[in-house]
Amino acid sequence: MGRIAGRFTRVEPRKRAERLVLGLLSDLPRENCWTIAEWAGEANPHGMQHLLCRASWDADAVRDDVREYVVGHLHAQEAVLVVDETGDVKKGTHTVGVQRQYTGTAGRIENSQVAVYLVYAGARGHAAVDRELYVPRSWTCDPARCREAGLGEDIVFATKPELARTMIERFFDAGHHVDWVAGDEVYGGNPKLRSALAERGLGYVLAVARSSEVTTKAGKFRADTLAAKIPKRAWQKLSAGTGAKGTRFYDWAVIDLAEPGPGHRQLLIRRRTGELAYYHCHSTKPVPLTTLVRVAGSRWRVEETFQTEKGLAGLDEHQLRRYPSWARWVTLAMLAHAFLAVVRADEHTRPASDDLIPLTCNEIQHLFITLVIQPLSSVAHRLSWSAWRRRHQARSRTSHYQRQAATQT
């Protein structure tokens, strides 16, 4: 927390931000302003709500601090930037950015809020270093709605690949460097993003649909048409990295492309039990197949990051409607997860024991809660919060009945 202390002009919000981050790392069954305030020993949630809504501090500056913290501790020569989006299912229409849209969290079209994240993934670990909320056209075309949700009046619609490009450029403008970018079909299917990365001299391995058309010396073909022409001897079984169930071995093949532009372009194909996946690749110089496979495998780190951030740091448990509050919550959740990732990386540098697996983020959180965090849990405090909740619910019920009566007259 000392890294971000200077972002707060007053000591009260700085201390409250520290308590909120600790609350995000706690084992509360549900993490929001109410539960964290009670857990932290505060008399009501007003202070936590003020921190997220009205207190004077710059969430984007703290985001930059998180990026420096992650890159500084997880730096790896072969690190990869991974872009991906994740959604939170929501009710109602007032939460900023919400609309009926596809979200991988639910696996279908739901009323949800979607954000794009940039993850730094290296041999020492992985963590999110940037975030951008996806604001649909249904919002950007309604200035009054945007204003009410705390979005600037000058906001314009940006696609997910455009948001990804913004974050990648911000990463490099901050003085950092990686050689590779990875992402799924949302980003691989966008020619403008691919061109922008190539112009920056960046290599990429971006998933594309099987119907994508690519150009070879023999002409233009669909990706799946080219895959069907690959001879058996061209496939190689290689590891794409270690997953939860061990080493991930797949069959891989690569085809050189003859597309215009600087660098070398290839179509990478992954095969497993008859199922194929396709990747559009670019490199500034010829690289071996093993390098492309390693970068393709790095993309799965973003799924692990989302799982840990949501499961251990409360990334998706906010109940906030306005953009400034959303940006502050997810930034502090990113910081909480980055702390776990850094501690894990440091622990893995120590000599391993033959009869123990290395410390995981889950185990680090459990030890941190047990040995370091000591929440207030007196009987008087719990009874005071019970009375506050019931009083708040009584006021809400009365207000609801009054509005209901007014609409019926």
C-alpha positions in Angstrom: 0.0 0.0 0.0 3.0 2.3 0.5 3.4 2.4 -3.3 0.0 4.1 -3.8 -0.1 6.1 -0.6 0.9 9.3 -2.4 -2.2 9.1 -4.6 -4.4 10.2 -1.7 -4.4 13.8 -0.6 -5.8 12.9 2.9 -4.9 10.2 5.3 -8.5 9.1 5.9 -9.2 7.8 2.3 -5.7 6.3 2.2 -6.3 4.2 5.4 -9.8 3.3 4.2 -8.4 2.1 0.8 -6.0 -0.1 2.7 -8.9 -1.6 4.7 -10.9 -2.1 1.5 -7.9 -4.0 -0.1 -7.6 -6.2 3.0 -11.3 -6.8 2.8 -11.0 -7.9 -0.8 -8.4 -10.4 0.3 -10.6 -11.7 3.2 -12.7 -14.8 3.2 -16.0 -12.9 3.2 -18.7 -14.9 1.3 -19.7 -11.7 -0.5 -17.5 -8.6 -0.8 -19.1 -5.2 -1.2 -19.1 -1.9 0.7 -21.5 -3.2 3.3 -19.8 -6.4 4.1 -16.2 -5.0 4.0 -17.2 -2.0 6.2 -18.6 -4.3 8.8 -15.6 -6.6 8.5 -13.2 -3.7 8.9 -14.9 -2.4 12.1 -16.6 0.6 10.7 -20.0 1.7 12.0 -21.7 1.9 8.5 -20.8 1.6 4.8 -20.8 5.4 4.2 -17.1 5.7 4.5 -16.4 2.9 2.0 -19.0 4.3 -0.4 -17.4 7.8 -0.1 -14.0 6.3 -1.0 -15.4 4.8 -4.2 -17.7 7.6 -5.2 -16.5 11.0 -4.0 -13.1 10.9 -2.2 -10.3 12.8 -4.0 -7.9 10.2 -5.6 -6.9 9.2 -9.1 -7.8 5.6 -10.0 -5.8 5.8 -13.2 -2.7 6.8 -11.3 -3.1 3.9 -9.0 -3.6 1.7 -12.1 -0.3 2.9 -13.3 1.2 2.0 -9.9 -0.2 -1.5 -10.2 1.4 -1.9 -13.6 4.8 -0.8 -12.3 4.5 -3.1 -9.3 3.6 -6.1 -11.5 6.2 -5.6 -14.1 8.9 -4.8 -11.5 8.3 -8.0 -9.6 7.2 -10.4 -12.3 9.5 -9.2 -15.1 10.6 -11.9 -17.5 12.5 -11.7 -20.7 9.9 -13.8 -22.6 6.8 -12.2 -21.0 3.7 -11.8 -23.2 0.9 -9.3 -23.1 -2.5 -11.0 -23.2 -5.7 -9.1 -24.0 -9.1 -10.5 -23.2 -12.5 -9.4 -21.9 -14.7 -10.7 -19.0 -18.2 -9.9 -18.1 -20.3 -9.5 -15.0 -24.0 -10.4 -15.1 -26.1 -7.5 -13.9 -29.7 -6.7 -13.2 -31.4 -3.5 -14.4 -30.3 -0.9 -16.9 -28.6 1.7 -14.7 -25.2 0.1 -14.1 -22.6 1.8 -16.4 -22.1 -0.1 -19.7 -24.7 -2.7 -19.1 -26.8 -4.1 -21.9 -27.8 -7.5 -23.2 -24.6 -8.9 -24.8 -22.6 -12.0 -25.0 -20.4 -12.7 -22.0 -18.1 -15.7 -21.6 -18.8 -15.7 -17.9 -22.3 -16.9 -18.6 -21.5 -18.5 -21.9 -24.5 -16.8 -23.5 -26.2 -13.4 -24.1 -27.1 -11.9 -20.8 -27.7 -8.5 -19.3 -24.1 -7.8 -18.4 -21.2 -5.4 -18.0 -18.0 -6.2 -20.0 -14.5 -4.9 -19.5 -11.3 -5.5 -21.4 -8.1 -6.3 -19.5 -4.4 -6.4 -20.3 -2.5 -9.2 -18.5 1.3 -9.4 -18.1 2.2 -13.1 -18.3 5.7 -14.4 -17.7 7.5 -17.3 -16.2 7.3 -15.9 -12.7 3.6 -15.3 -12.8 0.8 -13.2 -14.3 -1.5 -10.4 -13.3 -3.6 -7.7 -14.8 -1.9 -4.4 -15.5 -4.6 -2.3 -17.2 -8.4 -2.2 -17.6 -10.9 -0.5 -19.9 -14.7 -0.6 -19.6 -16.5 -1.5 -22.8 -19.2 1.1 -23.3 -21.7 -0.1 -26.0 -23.2 2.2 -28.7 -26.5 2.1 -26.8 -24.7 4.2 -24.1 -22.5 6.5 -26.2 -25.5 7.5 -28.3 -27.3 8.7 -25.1 -25.2 11.6 -23.6 -27.7 12.1 -20.7 -27.3 8.5 -19.7 -23.5 8.7 -19.9 -23.5 11.8 -17.8 -25.6 10.2 -15.1 -23.3 7.2 -15.0 -20.2 9.4 -14.5 -18.9 9.1 -18.1 -17.4 12.1 -19.8 -19.7 13.9 -22.3 -17.0 13.6 -24.9 -16.9 9.8 -24.7 -17.1 8.0 -28.1 -17.7 4.4 -28.9 -14.7 2.2 -29.0 -14.6 -1.5 -30.0 -12.9 -4.1 -27.8 -9.9 -4.3 -30.1 -9.6 -0.5 -30.0 -9.6 -0.6 -26.2 -6.9 -3.3 -26.3 -4.8 -1.1 -28.6 -5.2 1.8 -26.2 -3.9 -0.3 -23.2 -1.0 -1.8 -25.2 0.1 1.6 -26.3 -0.2 2.9 -22.8 2.0 0.0 -21.6 4.8 0.8 -24.1 4.5 4.6 -23.6 5.3 3.9 -19.9 8.7 2.7 -21.0 8.1 -1.1 -20.8 8.7 -3.7 -23.5 7.6 -7.1 -24.5 8.1 -9.0 -27.8 4.7 -10.6 -28.0 1.0 -10.1 -27.7 -1.7 -12.8 -27.5 -5.5 -12.7 -27.7 -8.6 -14.6 -28.8 -10.7 -14.2 -32.0 -12.2 -10.9 -30.9 -8.8 -9.3 -31.4 -7.3 -11.6 -34.0 -10.2 -10.9 -36.3 -9.5 -7.2 -36.3 -7.1 -6.2 -39.1 -6.5 -2.7 -37.7 -5.2 -4.1 -34.4 -3.0 -6.5 -36.2 -1.6 -3.8 -38.4 -1.0 -1.5 -35.4 0.9 -4.2 -33.6 3.0 -5.0 -36.6 3.8 -1.3 -37.2 5.1 -1.1 -33.6 7.4 -4.0 -34.3 5.5 -6.4 -32.0 5.1 -10.1 -32.6 1.6 -11.5 -32.0 -0.2 -14.8 -31.9 -3.9 -13.9 -32.2 -6.7 -16.5 -32.6 -8.9 -16.2 -35.7 -12.0 -18.0 -36.9 -11.8 -21.0 -39.2 -13.6 -18.9 -41.9 -10.8 -16.3 -41.9 -9.2 -15.8 -45.3 -5.4 -15.6 -45.5 -3.1 -15.2 -48.4 -0.4 -17.6 -49.4 1.9 -17.8 -52.5 -0.8 -20.0 -54.0 -3.6 -17.6 -53.5 -6.2 -16.7 -50.9 -7.8 -19.5 -48.8 -10.0 -20.0 -45.8 -8.0 -21.1 -42.7 -9.9 -24.4 -42.5 -9.3 -25.1 -46.2 -5.6 -24.7 -45.7 -5.6 -27.0 -42.6 -7.2 -29.8 -44.6 -4.3 -29.7 -47.0 -1.6 -30.2 -44.4 0.2 -33.6 -44.7 0.5 -35.8 -41.6 4.2 -35.4 -41.4 3.9 -31.6 -41.0 2.2 -31.9 -37.6 4.4 -31.8 -34.5 3.3 -32.6 -30.9 4.5 -29.8 -28.6 3.7 -28.5 -25.2 1.8 -25.2 -24.9 2.7 -24.9 -21.2 1.5 -26.4 -17.9 -2.2 -26.3 -17.0 -4.2 -27.3 -13.9 -4.1 -30.9 -15.1 -0.5 -31.1 -16.2 1.4 -30.3 -19.4 -0.8 -29.3 -22.3 0.3 -31.3 -25.4 -1.3 -30.6 -28.8 -0.5 -31.2 -32.4 0.7 -28.1 -34.2 1.4 -27.0 -37.8 2.4 -23.7 -39.3 1.9 -22.3 -42.8 3.8 -19.3 -44.2 1.7 -16.5 -45.5 2.4 -14.0 -48.3 0.5 -11.0 -46.9 1.8 -7.5 -47.4 3.5 -5.6 -44.6 6.7 -5.8 -42.6 7.9 -8.9 -40.8 6.9 -12.5 -41.2 3.3 -13.7 -41.2 2.1 -17.2 -40.6 -1.0 -19.3 -39.9 -0.6 -21.5 -36.8 -3.0 -24.4 -36.4 -3.6 -26.4 -33.2 -5.2 -29.9 -33.3 -6.6 -31.9 -30.4 -8.8 -34.9 -30.8 -9.9 -33.7 -34.2 -10.8 -30.1 -33.1 -8.8 -27.3 -34.7 -7.9 -23.8 -33.6 -6.3 -21.1 -35.8 -3.9 -18.3 -35.0 -2.7 -15.4 -37.2 0.9 -14.8 -36.3 3.4 -12.0 -37.0 7.1 -11.8 -36.0 9.8 -9.3 -36.9 12.2 -12.1 -37.8 11.8 -15.8 -38.4 11.1 -17.7 -35.2 10.8 -21.5 -34.5 7.4 -23.2 -34.1 8.1 -23.7 -30.4 8.1 -19.9 -29.9 4.7 -19.5 -31.5 3.3 -22.4 -29.5 4.7 -20.8 -26.3 3.0 -17.5 -27.0 -0.3 -19.2 -28.0 -0.2 -21.1 -24.7 0.3 -17.9 -22.8 -3.2 -16.8 -23.7 -4.7 -19.2 -21.1 -3.0 -17.2 -18.4 -5.6 -14.6 -18.7 -8.3 -17.1 -17.8 -6.4 -18.0 -14.7 -6.0 -14.4 -13.8 -9.8 -13.7 -14.1 -10.5 -16.8 -12.0 -8.1 -15.7 -9.2 -9.2 -12.1 -9.3 -12.8 -13.0 -9.0 -12.4 -15.8 -6.6 -9.8 -14.3 -4.3 -9.9 -10.5 -4.8 -13.6 -9.7 -5.4 -13.2 -8.3 -8.9 -16.8 -9.0 -10.0 -18.5 -8.5 -6.6 -19.0 -4.7 -6.8 -22.5 -3.3 -6.6 -21.7 0.1 -8.2 -23.5 1.9 -10.9 -21.2 4.8 -11.9 -18.0 4.7 -13.9 -15.7 6.4 -11.4 -16.7 3.9 -8.7 -16.3 0.9 -11.0 -12.8 2.1 -12.0 -11.8 2.5 -8.4 -13.1 -0.9 -7.3 -11.5 -2.9 -10.1 -8.2 -1.1 -9.8 -8.0 -1.9 -6.1 -9.0 -5.5 -6.9 -6.2 -5.7 -9.4 -3.8 -4.4 -6.7 -5.1 -7.1 -4.3 -4.5 -9.9 -6.8 -1.1 -8.4 -7.9 0.0 -8.8 -4.2 -0.9 -12.5 -4.2 0.8 -13.0 -7.6 4.0 -11.3 -6.4 4.2 -13.2 -3.1 3.6 -16.4 -5.0 6.5 -15.5 -7.4 8.8 -14.7 -4.6 8.0 -18.0 -2.8 8.7 -20.0 -5.9 12.3 -18.7 -5.9 13.0 -20.6 -2.7 14.2 -24.2 -2.7 11.3 -26.6 -3.3 10.4 -29.4 -0.9 9.9 -32.9 -2.3 6.7 -33.5 -0.3 5.1 -30.1 -0.8 3.7 -28.3 -3.8 4.8 -24.6 -4.2 2.5 -22.1 -2.5 -0.5 -21.2 -4.6 -2.4 -17.9 -4.6 -5.3 -19.6 -2.7 -2.9 -20.9 0.0 -1.2 -17.5 0.3 -4.6 -15.8 0.8 -5.6 -18.4 3.4 -2.3 -17.9 5.3 -2.6 -14.1 5.0 -6.1 -14.1 6.4 -5.1 -16.4 9.3 -1.8 -14.9 10.3 -2.0 -11.2 9.3 -5.5 -9.9 9.0 -7.4 -9.6 12.3 -11.0 -8.2 11.6 -13.1 -6.7 14.4 -15.7 -9.2 15.5 -17.0 -8.1 18.9 -20.6 -8.9 19.8 -21.5 -5.3 20.2 -20.1 -4.5 16.7 -22.1 -7.3 15.1 -25.3 -6.2 16.9 -24.8 -2.6 15.9 -24.5 -3.6 12.2 -27.6 -5.8 12.5 -29.5 -2.8 13.7 -28.1 -0.5 11.0 -29.1 -3.0 8.2 -32.6 -3.4 9.6 -33.0 0.4 9.9 -31.8 0.9 6.3 -34.1 -1.8 5.1 -37.1 -0.2 6.9 -36.4 3.1 5.2 -36.1 1.4 1.9 -39.4 -0.4 2.4 -41.2 2.8 3.4 -39.8 4.6 0.4 -40.9 1.8 -1.9 -44.4 1.8 -0.5 -44.7 5.6 -0.9 -43.6 5.4 -4.6 -45.9 2.5 -5.2 -48.9 4.5 -3.7 -48.0 7.6 -5.7 -48.1 5.6 -9.0 -51.5 4.1 -8.2 -53.2 7.4 -7.5 
